C-alpha cells in the first residue's frame, strides 16, 4: 500500500517534503519509494534517537523501533527524543520515542517494541524490513544483526560512538564483507570503551547517525551505486577522519557469510540469557520460558519486601539501597547495582524465583 495515496494528498507531500524532493537524486519518485520503505532501528539510545528522527522526518513509511531500556536522566545529554518527564516516570525508550515521533509525522507507521533483541525473537522482529539500522551499544547484538542480515538478505548499517570517536559501515549481503569478516568474534566484556566508562559528546552521535541515515535513504530509493562501502571513522575532538577500504576483507572462509553458520542467531544457551551490561553496573536476565504473570502480580508479591514503583511498562523493586530489580512484562529482568553474574542469579532466584 502506498501511504501517500491513503494518508497524504499530493499537495501535502509536496509541502512536507518539498526540500527533499528538490534534491534530484531523490525527487518525487524517490520520495514515493521512501513512503513505501520499511526500516528497523535496534537500540533507541543516542544513535537510535537520531536515526529515528531522520527516518520519520524523511517520510519513511514504516519505522520499527526496538529497545529494552527505559529513560534515565543521564540519557538526556545526547538522546534527543526524551525529556525530564520521561526520566522521572521511568518510561521505556521505545514508548517515549514513539510518542515524540508520531507528533513529528503522523503519516508514518511507528512500531515500538519494548524488548531485548535476542536469538529467540530477532528474525520475527526484523524479517519484514528493507534496512536494519544499528543503534546498539554492544557487539554481541551487532553480531546477531549481522547473522539476521545475512540469513534474510537484508542490508544493515553498523554504527558506534564513544567519547569523541565514531565509526560506521554499510553491509550488503553477498556484496560486501560482513562484520565477522572484519572482526572474528565479539570483544570480551570490559575490553572496549563504552559511553558509561569513557563518556561521549553529543556531536559525534549526530555525525555517525547522519551518515547511517543517509546510507539508508540511498538503499531505500535504490541509489545503490552511490553507497559508501568504506569503513568511516571520525574523531571530532581531535579533528581526525578516515575512510578504510574494506572490500578486500571479504573472507572466503568467514563462518557467517561464506559458511552460513549463524552462531549468534542460533545461540540458545544460558550464557545468552544472562548478560552483564558493561559499564552499566547491571545484569540482564531473560527467562528461558517467558512469564505470563502481569506486573500487578509482582507488585503485590514484592511490596511486603521493599519499595515498589510500577507503571504500565515496567516495575522497579528496591531490594536494598544499592540494588534495584526492574521487571518487564514477559519476565525480562534488569538487576541494577551489580555486574556479578552469580550475585545477580542469587537475587533473581530470591525475589523472582522463575
Buried (B, 14 or more C-beta within 10 A) or exposed (E): EEBBEEBBEEEEBEEBBEEBBEEEEBBBEBBBBBBBBBBBBBBBBBBBBBBBBBBBBBBBBBBBBBBBBBBBEEBBBBBBBBEEEBBEEBBBBBBBBBBBBBEEBEBBEBBBBBBBBBBBEBBEBBEEBBBBBBBBBBBBBBBBBBBBBBBBEBBBBBBBBBBBBBBBBBBBBEBBBBBBBBEEEBEEBEEBBBBBEEEBBBBBBBBBBBBBBBBBBBBBBEBEEEBBBBBBBBBBEEEEEEEEEBEEBBBEEBBBBBEEBBBBBEBEEEEBBBBBBBBBBBBBBBBEEEBEBEBEEBBEBBEEEBEBBBBEBBBBBBBEEEBBBBBBBBBBBBBBBBBEBEBBBEBBEEBBEE
